[in-house]
Amino acid sequence: MNNSEISEQGKLTIVGTGPGTDQLLAPAAKQALLEADSVIGYKTYVDLIRHILPESCDIQAYGMRQEVERSRAAAALALEGKKVCIVSGGDAGVFSIAGPVLEVISEEDLEKLNLSIIPGITSALSSAALLGAPLIHDFAVISLSDLLTPTELIEKRLSLAAEGDFVVVLYNPASKKRTELIKKCAQIMIEAGRKDTPVGIVRHGFRADQNVTVTTVSEMLNHDIDMNTTVVIGNSRTYRKGRFMVTPRGYAL
Amino acid sequence: MNNSEISEQGKLTIVGTGPGTDQLLAPAAKQALLEADSVIGYKTYVDLIRHILPESCDIQAYGMRQEVERSRAAAALALEGKKVCIVSGGDAGVFSIAGPVLEVISEEDLEKLNLSIIPGITSALSSAALLGAPLIHDFAVISLSDLLTPTELIEKRLSLAAEGDFVVVLYNPASKKRTELIKKCAQIMIEAGRKDTPVGIVRHGFRADQNVTVTTVSEMLNHDIDMNTTVVIGNSRTYRKGRFMVTPRGYAL
């Protein structure tokens, strides 16, 4: 490839920006953002990184539920030769924008694009770090959003996770309109004998207005749970120690 | 708290160092390492960060399977007033050292310690970023190490994860001595009708000797799978696109 071809080639980078503090933004992610001609993303996540973007950067902040539009816009700009970052909070590969981006790009365009994905710290991990050590044994990560997934499949997965005594991490646990599945989840866990199991609820982990609560399955619905919350339900052996929840691995102590 | 008390207080920080490249080490993790009097960890992970540690740092590199000893040593030093980092590759909270550390510290000592946990990019995320977008729907993370977990429980969880059509991420998939469970896993997935399901195998992701393969369940055992490998098995809808695997979320395209 000669220099003129390099200078004309666009680049699409899918960037996970982590929990929302510069202290947990990977250097690779920061570098990609600093070099971008355009940064595209959901407004909330774009706002969390806006202060590090250069003045020359074309910033495109979208509303909710425009994942497909955002993905097409990012791919089109990169195919025109721009350096484009499409961003997501946490890790773009966990229930997030890396999916629709790869879905909308044709295989032919994919070969033309210089596509790379930079992983980020997803909220299962940031929440677990604030809660102690809940993810030391097998765990299932389940989204309670039924916008694109049948309710029956979500309930089935919750039941199987309970049967397998997995630690369970819930993404999108509830919204103003969606309040039933989190109740159903609590019911499934109680029926599986886990009413006293520790549950961690983390809102805006590692941001200024962070809120961390450790409660139990039977009490969890008495706490605020919304779209900005991650819920971590321990397995049958998870216990509390001080302000933390701990899932033992089985070491002889 | 007055200054003399501050100067005497130790600090224990549990640090996830990510995949093993400075480009994916969080600034918060780097800062904690730079300020540490002592850094303790499994040799492989200590070696990956040794170049950024100051000369004055007391470095304690341990062999395998000494998690409890490492944890006790770190806690003891911090209680003596040292600034201590105990490190793990990836995220210390996923099947790793955050567990034994919290298990061995008494509740009384825990209150004395200035304990914090810095999350890192675990191999499920770094592997997924290299594989495309496999984790866009519900997934289960399962360790195939039966050193501390009954084989029957691991097999049960694999079967339930297959029944629930979870994407499955395998940690510690095989070692020189442990080769049976990965075979059993392939068999469980084939019996669940997933022989053609894409499988990603990532070794040393984001390091110089990185190796990324996309294959299928029926072919996966023909590839090298060892303790340095992470295996990502798609769900029934996961497909290949170019060099990537994609799990669709269900958007109307």
Chai-1 contact restraints between the chains, C-beta under 6 A:
chainA,res_idxA,chainB,res_idxB,connection_type,confidence,min_distance_angstrom,max_distance_angstrom,comment,restraint_id
A,Q23,B,P27,contact,1.0,0.0,6.0,A-B,restraint_1
A,Q23,B,A28,contact,1.0,0.0,6.0,A-B,restraint_2
A,L24,B,A26,contact,1.0,0.0,6.0,A-B,restraint_3
A,L24,B,A28,contact,1.0,0.0,6.0,A-B,restraint_4
A,A26,B,L24,contact,1.0,0.0,6.0,A-B,restraint_5
A,P27,B,Q23,contact,1.0,0.0,6.0,A-B,restraint_6
A,A28,B,Q23,contact,1.0,0.0,6.0,A-B,restraint_7
A,A28,B,L24,contact,1.0,0.0,6.0,A-B,restraint_8
A,V68,B,Y251,contact,1.0,0.0,6.0,A-B,restraint_9
A,D91,B,L125,contact,1.0,0.0,6.0,A-B,restraint_10
A,G93,B,A128,contact,1.0,0.0,6.0,A-B,restraint_11
A,G93,B,A129,contact,1.0,0.0,6.0,A-B,restraint_12
A,G93,B,A133,contact,1.0,0.0,6.0,A-B,restraint_13
A,G93,B,L135,contact,1.0,0.0,6.0,A-B,restraint_14
A,V94,B,L135,contact,1.0,0.0,6.0,A-B,restraint_15
A,A98,B,A133,contact,1.0,0.0,6.0,A-B,restraint_16
A,G99,B,A133,contact,1.0,0.0,6.0,A-B,restraint_17
A,G99,B,I136,contact,1.0,0.0,6.0,A-B,restraint_18
A,G99,B,R249,contact,1.0,0.0,6.0,A-B,restraint_19
A,P100,B,Y251,contact,1.0,0.0,6.0,A-B,restraint_20
A,L102,B,G132,contact,1.0,0.0,6.0,A-B,restraint_21
A,L102,B,A133,contact,1.0,0.0,6.0,A-B,restraint_22
A,L102,B,F244,contact,1.0,0.0,6.0,A-B,restraint_23
A,L102,B,V246,contact,1.0,0.0,6.0,A-B,restraint_24
A,E103,B,P248,contact,1.0,0.0,6.0,A-B,restraint_25
A,E107,B,K241,contact,1.0,0.0,6.0,A-B,restraint_26
A,E107,B,G242,contact,1.0,0.0,6.0,A-B,restraint_27
A,L110,B,G242,contact,1.0,0.0,6.0,A-B,restraint_28
A,I117,B,A129,contact,1.0,0.0,6.0,A-B,restraint_29
A,P119,B,I121,contact,1.0,0.0,6.0,A-B,restraint_30
A,P119,B,L125,contact,1.0,0.0,6.0,A-B,restraint_31
A,P119,B,S126,contact,1.0,0.0,6.0,A-B,restraint_32
A,P119,B,A129,contact,1.0,0.0,6.0,A-B,restraint_33
A,I121,B,P119,contact,1.0,0.0,6.0,A-B,restraint_34
A,L125,B,D91,contact,1.0,0.0,6.0,A-B,restraint_35
A,L125,B,P119,contact,1.0,0.0,6.0,A-B,restraint_36
A,S126,B,P119,contact,1.0,0.0,6.0,A-B,restraint_37
A,A128,B,G93,contact,1.0,0.0,6.0,A-B,restraint_38
A,A129,B,G93,contact,1.0,0.0,6.0,A-B,restraint_39
A,A129,B,I117,contact,1.0,0.0,6.0,A-B,restraint_40
A,A129,B,P119,contact,1.0,0.0,6.0,A-B,restraint_41
A,G132,B,L102,contact,1.0,0.0,6.0,A-B,restraint_42
A,A133,B,G93,contact,1.0,0.0,6.0,A-B,restraint_43
A,A133,B,A98,contact,1.0,0.0,6.0,A-B,restraint_44
A,A133,B,G99,contact,1.0,0.0,6.0,A-B,restraint_45
A,A133,B,L102,contact,1.0,0.0,6.0,A-B,restraint_46
A,L135,B,G93,contact,1.0,0.0,6.0,A-B,restraint_47
A,L135,B,V94,contact,1.0,0.0,6.0,A-B,restraint_48
A,I136,B,G99,contact,1.0,0.0,6.0,A-B,restraint_49
A,D138,B,I142,contact,1.0,0.0,6.0,A-B,restraint_50
A,D138,B,R157,contact,1.0,0.0,6.0,A-B,restraint_51
A,F139,B,V141,contact,1.0,0.0,6.0,A-B,restraint_52
A,A140,B,A140,contact,1.0,0.0,6.0,A-B,restraint_53
A,V141,B,F139,contact,1.0,0.0,6.0,A-B,restraint_54
A,I142,B,D138,contact,1.0,0.0,6.0,A-B,restraint_55
A,L148,B,R249,contact,1.0,0.0,6.0,A-B,restraint_56
A,L148,B,G250,contact,1.0,0.0,6.0,A-B,restraint_57
A,R157,B,D138,contact,1.0,0.0,6.0,A-B,restraint_58
A,R157,B,G164,contact,1.0,0.0,6.0,A-B,restraint_59
A,L160,B,L160,contact,1.0,0.0,6.0,A-B,restraint_60
A,L160,B,E163,contact,1.0,0.0,6.0,A-B,restraint_61
A,L160,B,G164,contact,1.0,0.0,6.0,A-B,restraint_62
A,E163,B,L160,contact,1.0,0.0,6.0,A-B,restraint_63
A,G164,B,R157,contact,1.0,0.0,6.0,A-B,restraint_64
A,G164,B,L160,contact,1.0,0.0,6.0,A-B,restraint_65
A,K241,B,E107,contact,1.0,0.0,6.0,A-B,restraint_66
A,G242,B,E107,contact,1.0,0.0,6.0,A-B,restraint_67
A,G242,B,L110,contact,1.0,0.0,6.0,A-B,restraint_68
A,F244,B,L102,contact,1.0,0.0,6.0,A-B,restraint_69
A,V246,B,L102,contact,1.0,0.0,6.0,A-B,restraint_70
A,P248,B,E103,contact,1.0,0.0,6.0,A-B,restraint_71
A,R249,B,G99,contact,1.0,0.0,6.0,A-B,restraint_72
A,R249,B,L148,contact,1.0,0.0,6.0,A-B,restraint_73
A,G250,B,L148,contact,1.0,0.0,6.0,A-B,restraint_74
A,Y251,B,V68,contact,1.0,0.0,6.0,A-B,restraint_75
A,Y251,B,P100,contact,1.0,0.0,6.0,A-B,restraint_76
